[in-house]
Amino acid sequence: MPLHESDSIILKTYPLAEADRIVVFFSRDYGKIRGVANGVRRLKSRFGASLEPLALSKVTFFQKETVELVRIRSCELIDSPMKLFEDYDRAILASHVADLVDRFLPDHEVQDAVFRLFGLARQSLVTDCPLELTRCYFEVWMLRLAGVFPEFFRCSVCGKRLGTEESRVFLPGLTRMACHSCGQGRGTEVPPDTIDALHWIMTRPLNAEDQHPRGAGLQHLGQLNKIWIEQYFER
Ligand SMILES: [Zn+2]
């Protein structure tokens, strides 16, 4: 039985039999995996806190070609998730991020860009980065990496490139953009501060020190993300 090892973020766990747990983890080298950890529910488990949701851990596991669940042999904590759960809003957002990663990712598919995004969001949650920005940033990039984030900077009708300053409209359905002349009378004007917030997110690292988006632009983009995420899972 081949033995593998990979840095991983624990997504969720649930009980199995008396003392065991099913662990869903996102490994950098093998993608999302489901495994069984034996004895993890005993009081003095050898796994300690390394299998808590959102822990960053080095997971060592056996994988049999024919069996869906891997067997987790050991797990070494690299970074504890405890700080993520120190206050209510942070804890809710941390769980939301883990839940989206879990739902967006297929099993056993290496997704290095998503792994780095997840790590970035996880790190940003324990700094003084505003939670609203972390959430919006994570959602925009998750949708982009899944290939379902709408094109904001090109007219979907005539193909013209749209700069940040140019006015544009959302066509009905909110997934296609049109320039001012193609969209006349057909859709909803996109507020300039929404474009600015998106442009910042697409061109800056989350921990950039310059003036970050806030207020209505960020809020509006957050509402749109919510719609696109729902649409994605309804497909
Ligand atoms: Zn056009």
Boltz pocket constraint, residues with backbone or C-beta under 6 A from the ligand:
constraints:
  - pocket:
      binder: B
      contacts: [[A, 155], [A, 156], [A, 157], [A, 158], [A, 159], [A, 160], [A, 178], [A, 179], [A, 180], [A, 181], [A, 182], [A, 183]]
      max_distance: 6.0
